[in-house]
Amino acid sequence: MATVTEAEAPPLAPQPAPKPPKKRGRLVPYWLLLPGLLWLVVFFALPMIYQGSTSVQTGSLEEGYKVTWHFATYWDALSEYWPQFLRSVFYAGAATVLCLVLGYPLAYLIAFRAGRWRNLIMILVIAPFFTSFLIRTLAWKTILADGGPVVGALNTLHVLDVTSWLGWTAGDRVLATPLAVVCGLTYNFLPFMILPLYTSLERIDGRLHEAAGDLYAKPITTFRKVTFPLSMPGVVSGTLLTFIPAAGDYVNAELLGSTDTRMIGNVIQTQFLRILDYPTAAALSFILMAAILAMVTFYIRRSGTEDLV
């Protein structure tokens, strides 16, 4: 049977050129982004611009404020309220560390050991969100009340003696002390630490733990070399979600603390709502945002998770 050689083969028909996508199809992603962009412009960009203009104004409430580009307000606010800034960073950092220490074992338990109880434990973690932030903080006033069971137990264990020497408590009481403020911050923001940690730990393939065991790695070595490095995205996300709102919080310091435990959020609230010094309050807000942004950027770069930015 005769075969057709390449020279005798019929030429292939030319393929039609692909049609360019319609202009309407190219604009679909931008139309989908439009609602989110409008939301950011109306509720974020415009308020930021307004606050920025307020921070460089001078005047009074009776005479009115005018934009005079008075940038000295920033220096005056920082020089006067720098102790509250440092206190806010310290309290927020202490609460973040406590949330990590308390939240990591619980997140590990939910991810690897909870079994059929996983959903129940997750509900218990999220349940506090169904109660008002204010009510939850007020509840801690009862828990830490003078003469209550918590204070009595701490006195029995002589814990208050040590914390009083460190400056965390005052004598035999916990309320109106730094310890009460940090406890309130830790309790209120603990779920923000647990949820990212759980999400990160759940993604770890269990076969990696089995492989580490097959290589005669001890459980602590497996955790140090496998589990914890792979959960770093959750650690970074959880610490950011805890530290950022805790640094600007004022409810816990207002209800559980005293005048000696005021955070920068309390100062901003007072400047806005009581003293009515809007330029100073706006300047303090921008300084706080800039400081947190600088610390967060440094932390992310040092932790090696720049992809989270």
C-alpha positions in Angstrom: 0.0 0.0 0.0 1.5 3.3 -1.0 2.3 5.8 1.7 2.2 9.5 1.4 5.5 11.2 1.9 6.0 14.6 3.6 6.4 16.3 0.2 3.1 14.8 -1.1 1.1 15.5 2.2 -1.6 18.2 1.8 -0.7 21.5 3.4 -2.3 22.3 6.7 -5.0 24.8 6.8 -4.0 28.0 8.5 -5.3 28.3 12.0 -7.5 31.3 12.7 -5.9 34.0 14.8 -7.3 34.1 18.4 -9.8 36.8 18.9 -8.8 39.5 21.2 -10.8 39.6 24.5 -13.6 42.0 24.5 -13.1 45.3 26.2 -16.0 44.6 28.6 -14.4 41.3 29.6 -11.1 43.1 30.5 -12.9 45.6 32.7 -14.8 43.0 34.8 -12.0 42.6 37.4 -11.9 46.4 37.9 -15.7 46.5 38.3 -15.5 43.8 40.9 -12.9 45.8 42.8 -14.9 49.0 42.7 -17.1 48.4 45.8 -14.1 47.6 47.9 -12.2 50.6 46.6 -15.2 52.9 47.3 -15.4 51.6 50.8 -11.7 52.2 51.4 -11.9 55.7 50.0 -15.1 56.8 51.9 -14.3 55.1 55.3 -10.5 55.1 55.3 -8.8 57.5 52.9 -11.1 60.5 53.4 -11.1 60.2 57.3 -7.3 59.9 57.2 -7.0 63.1 55.1 -9.4 64.9 57.4 -7.5 63.8 60.5 -4.2 64.8 58.8 -5.6 68.3 58.1 -6.9 68.5 61.7 -3.5 67.7 63.2 -1.9 70.8 61.5 -4.7 73.2 62.5 -4.6 75.9 65.2 -7.3 77.8 67.0 -10.0 77.0 69.5 -13.4 75.6 69.7 -15.0 79.0 70.1 -13.0 80.8 67.4 -12.8 77.8 65.1 -9.8 75.9 63.8 -7.8 76.8 60.7 -5.1 74.9 58.7 -1.9 76.7 59.5 0.5 73.7 58.9 1.5 73.9 62.5 3.7 70.7 62.6 5.0 71.5 66.0 1.9 69.9 67.4 3.4 66.5 66.7 6.5 67.3 68.7 4.6 68.9 71.6 2.2 65.9 71.8 5.1 63.4 71.7 7.2 65.2 74.3 4.3 65.5 76.7 2.8 62.0 76.3 5.7 59.8 75.6 5.3 57.8 78.9 1.8 56.8 77.7 3.2 55.6 74.4 5.9 53.5 76.1 3.3 52.1 78.5 0.9 51.2 75.7 3.7 49.3 73.8 4.8 47.5 77.0 1.3 46.5 78.0 0.4 45.4 74.5 3.7 43.4 74.2 3.1 41.7 77.5 -0.5 40.8 76.5 0.7 39.5 73.2 3.3 37.2 74.8 0.8 35.9 77.2 -1.7 35.2 74.4 1.0 33.3 72.5 1.9 31.2 75.5 -1.7 30.4 76.4 -3.0 30.2 72.8 -0.4 28.0 71.1 -1.0 24.9 73.3 -4.8 25.3 72.8 -4.4 25.7 69.1 -2.1 22.7 68.9 -4.7 20.7 70.9 -7.5 21.7 68.6 -5.5 20.9 65.4 -4.0 17.6 66.3 -5.6 16.1 69.5 -9.2 17.4 69.8 -10.7 14.8 67.5 -14.5 14.9 67.6 -14.3 17.6 70.3 -12.7 20.1 67.8 -15.9 21.9 66.9 -17.0 22.2 70.5 -13.7 23.7 71.5 -13.8 26.1 68.6 -17.2 27.3 69.6 -16.0 27.9 73.1 -13.1 29.9 71.8 -15.4 32.1 69.6 -18.2 32.3 72.2 -16.8 35.4 74.0 -17.4 37.4 70.8 -21.1 37.0 71.3 -20.8 39.2 74.4 -20.1 42.9 74.3 -16.4 43.9 74.7 -17.5 46.3 77.5 -19.4 43.7 79.4 -16.5 41.2 79.2 -14.1 43.8 80.6 -16.5 44.8 83.4 -16.7 41.1 84.3 -13.0 41.2 85.1 -13.7 43.9 87.7 -15.7 41.3 89.6 -13.2 38.5 89.0 -10.3 40.7 90.3 -12.2 42.4 93.0 -10.6 43.0 96.4 -11.3 40.1 98.7 -12.4 37.9 95.9 -11.2 34.3 95.3 -8.6 35.3 92.8 -6.9 37.8 95.1 -7.3 35.4 98.0 -5.6 32.6 96.0 -2.7 34.9 94.9 -2.2 36.0 98.5 -2.1 32.4 99.7 0.5 31.6 97.1 2.4 34.8 98.0 2.3 35.8 94.3 1.1 39.3 95.1 4.3 39.9 97.2 6.4 39.2 94.1 4.2 41.2 91.7 4.0 44.1 94.1 7.8 44.2 94.3 7.9 44.2 90.5 5.4 47.1 90.4 2.6 45.0 88.8 0.3 45.2 91.8 -0.3 47.5 94.7 -0.1 45.8 98.1 -2.9 43.2 98.4 -5.0 44.3 95.5 -5.0 43.6 91.8 -7.5 46.1 90.5 -6.2 49.5 89.3 -2.8 48.0 88.6 -0.8 47.1 85.5 -1.5 43.4 86.1 -5.2 44.0 85.9 -4.9 45.9 82.6 -2.6 43.2 81.0 -5.0 40.5 82.2 -7.9 42.3 80.6 -6.0 42.8 77.3 -4.9 39.1 77.3 -8.5 37.8 77.8 -10.1 40.1 75.3 -7.6 39.5 72.5 -6.8 35.8 73.1 -9.2 34.5 70.4 -7.3 36.7 67.8 -4.2 34.7 68.6 -5.8 31.2 68.7 -7.6 31.3 65.4 -4.6 32.2 63.1 -2.5 29.6 65.0 -5.1 26.9 64.6 -5.4 27.7 60.9 -1.7 27.5 60.4 -1.3 24.3 62.4 -4.1 22.5 60.7 -2.4 22.9 57.3 0.7 20.9 58.5 0.8 17.5 57.0 0.7 14.8 59.7 3.0 12.7 57.7 5.8 15.1 58.5 5.5 14.3 62.2 5.5 10.6 61.3 8.6 11.0 59.2 10.3 12.8 62.1 9.4 10.0 64.4 10.8 7.4 61.9 14.1 9.4 62.0 14.1 8.9 65.8 13.4 12.6 66.5 12.1 13.2 70.0 8.7 15.0 70.4 10.4 18.2 71.5 12.8 18.0 68.5 9.9 17.5 66.2 8.1 20.5 67.6 11.3 22.7 67.4 12.4 21.6 63.9 9.1 20.8 62.1 5.9 22.1 63.8 6.9 25.5 65.1 8.8 26.6 61.9 5.8 25.6 59.7 3.4 27.5 62.0 5.3 30.7 61.8 2.8 32.4 59.5 0.1 31.8 62.1 2.4 33.1 64.9 3.1 36.3 63.0 -0.5 36.8 62.0 -1.7 36.1 65.6 0.8 38.5 67.2 -0.1 41.2 64.8 -3.8 40.8 65.3 -3.2 40.9 69.0 -0.6 43.6 69.4 -2.1 46.2 67.0 -5.5 46.6 68.6 -4.1 46.1 72.1 -1.7 49.0 71.7 -4.5 51.4 70.8 -7.0 50.0 73.4 -8.3 52.3 76.1 -11.3 50.3 77.6 -9.2 48.0 79.7 -7.0 50.7 81.1 -10.1 52.8 81.8 -12.1 50.2 83.6 -9.4 48.0 85.2 -6.6 50.5 85.7 -5.9 53.9 87.3 -4.4 57.2 86.4 -1.0 55.5 86.7 -1.9 52.9 84.0 -3.3 55.2 81.4 -2.5 54.2 77.8 -2.2 56.4 74.8 -5.7 55.4 73.8 -7.0 57.0 77.0 -5.1 60.2 76.2 -6.6 60.4 72.7 -10.1 59.7 74.0 -9.7 62.5 76.6 -8.3 65.0 74.0 -11.1 64.3 71.6 -14.1 64.0 73.9 -13.3 66.0 77.1 -10.6 68.6 76.5 -11.7 69.0 72.8 -8.2 69.6 71.7 -8.7 68.1 68.2 -5.2 68.9 66.7 -3.4 67.2 69.6 -5.7 64.2 69.5 -5.2 63.9 65.7 -1.5 64.2 66.0 -1.3 61.6 68.7 -3.4 59.2 66.5 -1.0 59.7 63.6 2.1 59.2 65.8 0.5 56.0 67.1 -0.2 54.7 63.6 3.3 55.5 62.4 4.9 53.9 65.4 2.9 50.7 65.0 3.5 50.6 61.3 7.3 50.9 61.9 7.3 48.2 64.5 5.1 45.8 62.5 7.3 46.2 59.4 10.5 45.5 61.4 8.9 42.5 63.0 7.7 41.0 59.8 11.1 41.4 58.1 12.9 39.9 61.1 10.6 37.0 61.2 11.2 36.2 57.5 7.5 36.4 56.5 7.5 39.4 54.2 4.8 37.7 52.1 2.3 38.7 54.8 2.8 42.4 54.2 
